[in-house]
Amino acid sequence: MIADGETYVEPGQLYYQGVSLDKVVGKLSYVPFYLHCSLGHNASPEQLVQFERVFTMDATQFISESELHYIAQVKGGSYSKLTALINYIGGKFETGILKQRMGVLRELNKDLGLDGILDPALATVPLILNTLPKLYAVIDGRKPDHQAATFIESFFINVLGRIPNEFSNKELIAWDTYLVSLCVHGLTSPSYHGFRVSANTRAPFTTALQAWLTAAAGDLHFGAIGGAIYDLCEVERRGITHREHIQAILDNGFRVSGYGHRMHPRLLANYPHGSKTIKNHQSIPYQENLQTDPRVRINFACWRELDYQGKYIQMTRQRAKEAFTLVGCANVDTMAAGLYLDLGLKQEHTLLGPFIARLPHLMKIYVEEASKTRPNKYIGLKERE
């Protein structure tokens, strides 16, 4: 990703554990990463096609539209909706009943040639991914659509309410790139600690997933996307500069949403991609490829490559520039806020992207922990996956 002090990222050239995505699966998409984690190896082209079908098929034999309407009535934002969906699917198919898990797998694998390649403990994950976009169609008063060719298209049709002939290739790639950049990032302790401990006690997958959601929804984790969305809208509403807005937040003693990160510090510790640490970032001319969070660099570079000029994405890029001398580098939450707003996703949707993107790594961790012989072991907080 980094050569001679520059960051080179093109669509289709994201990285997974140091390997070019082209060499891993040959195309940019969320589904190949899902399969790479769940299978433990690269998926074949046929398996990619098969799983796209699993993620978009009519799954009303598992979760009916009336059941989706019941879940849709739960009040609250994405945390409440996701929790209700996971609880419902977990209670119906998973909790401690291996036979039911296998039954779900057999039905999902029917005529797809996938029998025996998935861990039975993960039987509910394809169902969650299939159902999640359709739940949001019901929430918005639309009929769920089962005709999408890919999972990403299903998200656009069902969550965003876009019909196929209105698709923007740039928007599809931008959203896919965002999901993949979160996926390849790996998981730090706030993202997996509660999940790993739950999995290690042999809790069902959906139960462990609730532990992840509890931490992820916090304002200092992915809840910060909602704060960053609010900040962008405030700048627009008040007609002020980002610098003025950020300075006012700092003057009041508050933290600026989307800035600061345990693993990607706000200062330029990796500039100029060598061993030296430059603490005085105010003396450095701003460039987008200086961002310390690789997910921000990847998405900024993708937007430039695509010439993707969404209104709020442009605001996000300008905010990163104006914030640089005040609070240093942006993290992924600030970047995500602009993409969410341009796609029409609001504050109540903020956990959707992280939830989808994190599932592949969480699946991998679950199988690892559930197979260990020392249950309920202590997990060091500084451990990084």
C-alpha positions as CSV (number, residue, x, y, z in Angstrom):
1,M,0.0,0.0,0.0
2,I,2.9,2.4,0.7
3,A,5.8,3.0,-1.6
4,D,8.3,5.9,-1.6
5,G,6.2,7.8,0.9
6,E,3.0,7.7,-1.2
7,T,-0.2,5.7,-0.7
8,Y,-1.3,3.9,-3.8
9,V,-4.8,2.4,-3.7
10,E,-7.0,1.7,-6.6
11,P,-10.4,0.1,-6.7
12,G,-9.8,-3.7,-6.6
13,Q,-6.4,-3.2,-4.9
14,L,-7.3,-3.4,-1.2
15,Y,-5.2,-5.6,1.0
16,Y,-6.0,-8.6,3.2
17,Q,-3.2,-9.5,5.7
18,G,-0.6,-7.9,3.5
19,V,-1.8,-9.7,0.3
20,S,-3.3,-7.8,-2.7
21,L,-7.0,-8.5,-3.0
22,D,-6.4,-9.3,-6.7
23,K,-4.2,-12.2,-5.6
24,V,-6.7,-13.4,-3.0
25,V,-10.0,-13.4,-4.9
26,G,-9.6,-11.4,-8.1
27,K,-12.2,-8.8,-7.4
28,L,-13.3,-6.2,-4.9
29,S,-16.3,-7.2,-2.9
30,Y,-17.5,-7.9,0.6
31,V,-18.6,-11.4,-0.1
32,P,-15.1,-12.8,-1.0
33,F,-13.8,-11.6,2.4
34,Y,-16.8,-13.2,4.1
35,L,-15.9,-16.5,2.4
36,H,-12.2,-16.1,3.0
37,C,-12.8,-15.9,6.8
38,S,-15.5,-18.5,7.0
39,L,-13.9,-21.1,4.8
40,G,-10.3,-20.5,5.9
41,H,-9.1,-20.3,2.3
42,N,-9.9,-18.4,-0.9
43,A,-13.3,-19.1,-2.4
44,S,-13.7,-20.4,-6.0
45,P,-15.6,-18.2,-8.5
46,E,-18.4,-20.7,-8.3
47,Q,-18.7,-20.4,-4.5
48,L,-18.7,-16.6,-4.8
49,V,-21.7,-16.8,-7.2
50,Q,-23.4,-19.4,-4.9
51,F,-23.1,-17.2,-1.8
52,E,-24.3,-14.2,-3.6
53,R,-27.4,-16.3,-4.2
54,V,-27.6,-17.3,-0.6
55,F,-27.4,-13.6,0.5
56,T,-30.1,-12.5,-1.9
57,M,-32.5,-15.5,-2.1
58,D,-36.1,-15.4,-0.9
59,A,-35.6,-16.6,2.7
60,T,-39.2,-16.1,3.8
61,Q,-39.4,-19.8,4.7
62,F,-37.0,-18.9,7.6
63,I,-38.1,-15.4,8.5
64,S,-41.5,-14.4,7.1
65,E,-42.6,-10.9,6.2
66,S,-45.0,-10.9,9.1
67,E,-42.1,-11.7,11.4
68,L,-40.1,-8.9,9.8
69,H,-43.0,-6.5,10.5
70,Y,-42.9,-7.7,14.1
71,I,-39.2,-6.9,14.5
72,A,-39.6,-3.6,12.6
73,Q,-41.9,-2.3,15.3
74,V,-39.0,-2.2,17.8
75,K,-38.3,1.4,18.7
76,G,-34.9,3.0,18.4
77,G,-32.0,3.2,16.0
78,S,-29.8,0.6,14.4
79,Y,-28.6,-0.9,17.7
80,S,-32.2,-1.7,18.8
81,K,-33.1,-3.0,15.3
82,L,-30.0,-5.2,15.0
83,T,-30.4,-6.5,18.6
84,A,-34.0,-7.4,17.9
85,L,-33.2,-9.2,14.6
86,I,-30.3,-11.2,16.1
87,N,-32.3,-12.1,19.2
88,Y,-35.2,-13.3,17.0
89,I,-33.1,-15.4,14.7
90,G,-31.0,-16.7,17.5
91,G,-34.0,-17.7,19.5
92,K,-35.7,-19.3,16.6
93,F,-32.8,-21.3,15.1
94,E,-29.7,-21.3,17.2
95,T,-29.8,-21.3,21.0
96,G,-28.1,-24.5,22.0
97,I,-29.8,-26.7,19.4
98,L,-27.3,-28.2,17.0
99,K,-30.0,-30.0,15.1
100,Q,-31.7,-26.8,14.2
101,R,-28.4,-25.2,13.1
102,M,-27.8,-28.1,10.8
103,G,-31.3,-27.9,9.4
104,V,-30.9,-24.2,8.6
105,L,-27.6,-25.0,6.9
106,R,-29.1,-27.8,4.8
107,E,-31.9,-25.5,3.6
108,L,-29.5,-22.6,2.8
109,N,-27.2,-25.1,1.0
110,K,-29.9,-26.8,-1.0
111,D,-29.0,-27.1,-4.7
112,L,-26.0,-24.8,-4.1
113,G,-23.4,-27.4,-3.6
114,L,-22.2,-25.9,-0.3
115,D,-22.9,-28.9,2.0
116,G,-20.2,-29.4,4.6
117,I,-18.1,-26.3,4.0
118,L,-19.5,-24.1,6.8
119,D,-19.2,-24.6,10.5
120,P,-22.6,-25.5,11.9
121,A,-22.1,-22.9,14.6
122,L,-22.3,-20.2,11.9
123,A,-25.5,-21.4,10.3
124,T,-27.4,-18.3,11.2
125,V,-24.9,-15.8,9.7
126,P,-26.0,-16.1,6.1
127,L,-29.6,-15.8,7.3
128,I,-28.8,-12.6,9.2
129,L,-27.1,-11.1,6.2
130,N,-29.9,-12.1,3.8
131,T,-32.6,-10.7,6.1
132,L,-31.0,-7.5,7.4
133,P,-31.4,-5.3,4.3
134,K,-35.0,-6.6,3.8
135,L,-35.8,-5.7,7.4
136,Y,-35.0,-2.1,6.6
137,A,-37.3,-2.2,3.5
138,V,-40.1,-3.2,5.9
139,I,-39.2,-0.5,8.3
140,D,-39.5,2.1,5.5
141,G,-42.9,0.7,4.4
142,R,-41.6,-1.0,1.3
143,K,-41.9,-4.6,0.1
144,P,-38.7,-6.6,0.5
145,D,-37.0,-7.3,-2.8
146,H,-35.4,-10.7,-3.5
147,Q,-34.2,-10.0,-7.1
148,A,-30.8,-8.4,-6.5
149,A,-27.8,-10.1,-8.2
150,T,-25.4,-9.3,-5.3
151,F,-25.5,-8.6,-1.6
152,I,-24.3,-5.0,-2.2
153,E,-27.2,-4.5,-4.6
154,S,-29.6,-6.0,-2.1
155,F,-28.4,-3.4,0.4
156,F,-29.1,-0.6,-2.1
157,I,-32.5,-1.9,-3.2
158,N,-33.8,-2.7,0.3
159,V,-32.1,-0.3,2.7
160,L,-31.7,2.7,0.4
161,G,-34.8,2.1,-1.7
162,R,-33.0,2.4,-5.0
163,I,-34.3,0.5,-7.9
164,P,-31.7,-1.2,-10.1
165,N,-31.7,1.2,-13.1
166,E,-30.9,4.0,-10.6
167,F,-27.8,2.4,-9.4
168,S,-24.6,4.4,-9.4
169,N,-21.5,2.3,-10.1
170,K,-19.5,4.8,-8.1
171,E,-21.8,4.6,-5.1
172,L,-21.8,0.8,-5.2
173,I,-18.0,0.7,-5.3
174,A,-17.7,3.4,-2.6
175,W,-19.9,1.4,-0.2
176,D,-18.3,-1.9,-1.0
177,T,-14.8,-0.3,-0.4
178,Y,-16.0,1.1,2.9
179,L,-17.1,-2.4,4.1
180,V,-14.0,-4.1,2.8
181,S,-11.7,-1.5,4.4
182,L,-13.3,-2.2,7.8
183,C,-13.0,-5.9,7.2
184,V,-9.3,-5.9,6.3
185,H,-8.5,-3.7,9.2
186,G,-8.8,-6.6,11.6
187,L,-10.2,-6.3,15.1
188,T,-8.8,-4.4,18.1
189,S,-9.8,-5.1,21.7
190,P,-12.9,-2.8,21.8
191,S,-14.2,-4.6,18.7
192,Y,-13.8,-8.2,19.9
193,H,-13.1,-8.4,23.6
194,G,-16.6,-9.1,24.9
195,F,-17.4,-11.2,21.8
196,R,-14.3,-13.4,22.3
197,V,-15.0,-14.0,26.0
198,S,-18.6,-14.9,25.2
199,A,-17.5,-17.3,22.4
200,N,-14.9,-18.8,24.7
201,T,-17.6,-19.7,27.3
202,R,-19.4,-21.6,24.5
203,A,-22.2,-19.1,24.1
204,P,-24.2,-19.4,20.8
205,F,-22.9,-17.2,18.0
206,T,-25.8,-14.7,18.2
207,T,-25.4,-14.4,22.0
208,A,-21.7,-13.5,21.4
209,L,-22.7,-11.1,18.7
210,Q,-24.8,-9.2,21.2
211,A,-21.7,-8.7,23.3
212,W,-20.0,-7.1,20.2
213,L,-23.0,-4.9,19.5
214,T,-23.0,-3.6,23.1
215,A,-19.5,-2.2,22.8
216,A,-19.8,-1.2,19.2
217,A,-22.8,1.1,19.9
218,G,-20.8,3.2,22.4
219,D,-20.1,6.9,21.5
220,L,-16.4,6.2,21.6
221,H,-16.6,3.3,19.2
222,F,-18.9,3.1,16.1
223,G,-21.4,5.3,17.8
224,A,-19.1,8.1,16.8
225,I,-20.4,7.9,13.3
226,G,-23.6,9.4,14.5
227,G,-21.8,12.2,16.2
228,A,-19.8,12.9,13.1
229,I,-23.0,12.9,11.0
230,Y,-24.5,15.4,13.5
231,D,-21.4,17.6,13.2
232,L,-21.5,17.7,9.4
233,C,-25.1,18.7,9.5
234,E,-24.5,21.4,12.1
235,V,-21.7,23.0,9.9
236,E,-24.2,23.0,7.0
237,R,-27.1,24.3,9.1
238,R,-25.1,27.1,10.7
239,G,-23.1,28.1,7.7
240,I,-19.8,28.1,9.5
241,T,-16.4,26.6,8.7
242,H,-15.3,23.2,10.0
243,R,-12.4,24.9,11.7
244,E,-14.8,27.2,13.6
245,H,-17.0,24.3,14.5
246,I,-14.2,22.1,15.7
247,Q,-12.6,25.0,17.7
248,A,-15.9,25.6,19.5
249,I,-16.1,21.9,20.5
250,L,-12.6,22.0,21.9
251,D,-13.2,25.3,23.7
252,N,-16.1,23.7,25.5
253,G,-13.9,20.8,26.6
254,F,-15.6,18.1,24.5
255,R,-14.1,15.4,22.2
256,V,-14.5,15.9,18.5
257,S,-16.3,12.8,17.0
258,G,-14.3,10.9,14.5
259,Y,-10.9,12.0,15.7
260,G,-8.5,10.1,17.9
261,H,-7.9,6.3,17.9
262,R,-6.1,3.8,20.0
263,M,-4.4,2.1,17.1
264,H,-4.2,5.0,14.7
265,P,-3.1,8.0,16.8
266,R,-4.2,11.5,15.9
267,L,-0.5,12.6,15.5
268,L,1.6,11.5,12.5
269,A,3.6,8.8,14.2
270,N,4.2,7.0,10.9
271,Y,5.1,10.1,8.8
272,P,7.1,10.0,6.5
273,H,6.4,6.2,6.6
274,G,9.7,5.7,8.5
275,S,10.9,5.2,12.0
276,K,10.8,8.9,13.1
277,T,8.0,10.3,15.1
278,I,6.8,13.9,14.3
279,K,4.8,15.2,17.1
280,N,4.3,18.7,15.8
281,H,1.8,18.0,13.1
282,Q,0.9,21.7,12.8
283,S,4.2,22.2,10.9
284,I,3.3,19.7,8.2
285,P,1.5,20.7,5.0
286,Y,-1.7,18.7,4.8
287,Q,-2.1,15.9,2.3
288,E,-4.8,13.3,2.3
289,N,-2.4,10.4,2.1
290,L,-1.0,11.5,5.5
291,Q,-4.0,10.0,7.3
292,T,-2.8,7.6,10.0
293,D,-6.0,5.4,9.8
294,P,-5.4,3.2,6.7
295,R,-9.2,2.9,6.2
296,V,-9.4,6.7,5.7
297,R,-6.5,6.6,3.2
298,I,-8.0,3.7,1.3
299,N,-11.4,5.4,0.9
300,F,-10.1,8.8,0.2
301,A,-7.9,7.3,-2.5
302,C,-10.8,5.3,-3.9
303,W,-13.0,8.5,-4.1
304,R,-10.3,10.3,-6.0
305,E,-9.8,7.4,-8.4
306,L,-13.5,7.2,-9.0
307,D,-13.9,10.9,-9.2
308,Y,-16.7,10.4,-6.6
309,Q,-18.0,13.9,-5.8
310,G,-20.8,13.5,-3.3
311,K,-21.7,16.7,-1.4
312,Y,-21.1,15.3,2.0
313,I,-18.0,13.3,1.0
314,Q,-16.5,16.6,-0.2
315,M,-17.4,18.1,3.2
316,T,-15.7,15.2,4.9
317,R,-12.5,15.7,2.9
318,Q,-12.6,19.5,3.7
319,R,-13.2,18.8,7.4
320,A,-10.2,16.5,7.5
321,K,-8.1,19.3,6.0
322,E,-9.3,22.0,8.3
323,A,-9.2,19.8,11.4
324,F,-5.6,18.7,10.8
325,T,-3.8,21.5,12.7
326,L,-6.4,21.3,15.5
327,V,-6.9,17.6,16.2
328,G,-4.7,15.8,13.7
329,C,-5.8,13.0,11.6
330,A,-9.4,11.8,11.1
331,N,-10.4,8.2,11.8
332,V,-12.8,6.1,9.9
333,D,-15.9,7.4,11.6
334,T,-15.5,10.9,10.2
335,M,-14.9,9.5,6.7
336,A,-18.0,7.2,7.1
337,A,-20.2,10.1,8.1
338,G,-19.9,11.8,4.6
339,L,-20.5,8.5,2.8
340,Y,-23.6,7.7,4.9
341,L,-25.1,11.1,4.3
342,D,-24.5,11.0,0.6
343,L,-26.2,7.5,0.4
344,G,-29.1,8.7,2.5
345,L,-28.2,6.8,5.6
346,K,-29.1,8.7,8.8
347,Q,-27.9,8.7,12.4
348,E,-30.2,5.8,13.2
349,H,-28.4,3.7,10.6
350,T,-24.9,4.1,11.9
351,L,-24.2,0.5,13.1
352,L,-25.3,-1.1,9.8
353,G,-21.9,-0.7,8.0
354,P,-19.7,-1.8,10.9
355,F,-22.0,-4.7,11.7
356,I,-21.9,-6.1,8.2
357,A,-18.2,-5.4,7.8
358,R,-17.2,-7.0,11.1
359,L,-19.1,-10.3,10.7
360,P,-16.4,-12.1,8.8
361,H,-13.7,-11.6,11.4
362,L,-16.2,-12.3,14.2
363,M,-17.1,-15.6,12.6
364,K,-13.4,-16.5,12.4
365,I,-12.8,-15.6,16.1
366,Y,-15.9,-17.5,17.1
367,V,-14.7,-20.8,15.6
368,E,-11.2,-20.3,17.1
369,E,-12.5,-19.6,20.6
370,A,-15.3,-22.3,20.6
371,S,-12.7,-24.9,19.6
372,K,-10.2,-24.1,22.4
373,T,-9.8,-26.5,25.3
374,R,-9.4,-23.8,28.0
375,P,-12.8,-22.3,28.2
376,N,-13.4,-18.9,29.9
377,K,-9.7,-17.9,29.8
378,Y,-8.6,-14.4,30.4
379,I,-8.1,-12.2,27.3
380,G,-5.6,-9.4,27.6
381,L,-7.0,-6.0,26.7
382,K,-4.0,-5.1,24.6
383,E,-4.3,-8.2,22.5
384,R,-4.7,-7.5,18.8
385,E,-6.1,-9.9,16.2
